[in-house]
Amino acid sequence: MLHHHRPGHDQYRHRHGSGAGGLHSHAGDLRGQPPGYSTLQSGDSDVFLGGWLPAQQKIYDAAMQSDAIVDLGNNVEGARMGFAVPGYVHDAGITSAEQLNEPENRERFGAEFYSIESGSTVGEAIHDAADNDVYGLGDWDIRESSTAGMLAEVDAAYRDQRWIAFYGWTPHWMAPKYDMVILDDPESVYGRENGKSDIRTVVRRDFSEANPNLTRFLDQVVFSAEEQSQFIDEFSQQGKDLEEVAEQWIESNPEQVQSFLEGVTTRDGEQPTIE
């Protein structure tokens, strides 16, 4: 079994011999342990593609101490989370969270910041920032709702070209749909290096030892956050079949696919070919 927990908020589950499952939660909502770690440790799954770090650091560290799992490294380059705005707000000159509370900007944002459910890790981060008046957010209205509720507000603002500041992350379909830009965060409210994140491929140790060929393949599969965001947009927003999205990408990126397959062999011990 393979689990993919996206930070962006989506959890994608794929069982051997079946199609893709639904989209559920997100990397910031860490009130409970993401199922990928517990199912790896119990032997109910073999591969987890959604190890978001540093957002899941404590849970990840605890799971690694069991010595039952192996971290193969990052599978998405450029993942980030933090203060976000639509592209037209960035084009107007807003590039840093330090600018949010400047008088003219504060008025245009309505002194409101949209975030996800209270109790999530990212919810705690923005409330800590407000409590300490970071970026002058002490008297801002932190508007919390479900992920869908927050994005409905973003969508309404985008259609009207109104200014809005919200919690954003990538990879996610919000990135291409709203031309989203994550602002500089010099006070590291959402983590160091402006919310830079890794999304790790984590596998069950017994599985990796029994399947070195497949493990090599998984170790070499790396996408950019932009590619992942486009995938998510195409199948979750545009309604394309997952197989269609995958096939189109493979046809358009043969060299990248070949890099995934370097040193990997088929069941017959042959070098796989791309047709």
PyMOL commands that set and color helices and strands:
alter all, ss='L'
color gray80, all
select helices_A, chain A and resi 35-42+57-64+87-91+97-99+103-109+121-131+134-139+147-160+174-177+192-195+205-210+212-220+225-236+242-252+254-260
alter helices_A, ss='H'
color red, helices_A
select strands_A, chain A and resi 2-5+11-14+47-53+69-74+76-77+79-85+112-115+141-144+165-170+181-182+196-204+223-224
alter strands_A, ss='S'
color yellow, strands_A
deselect
rebuild
show_as cartoon
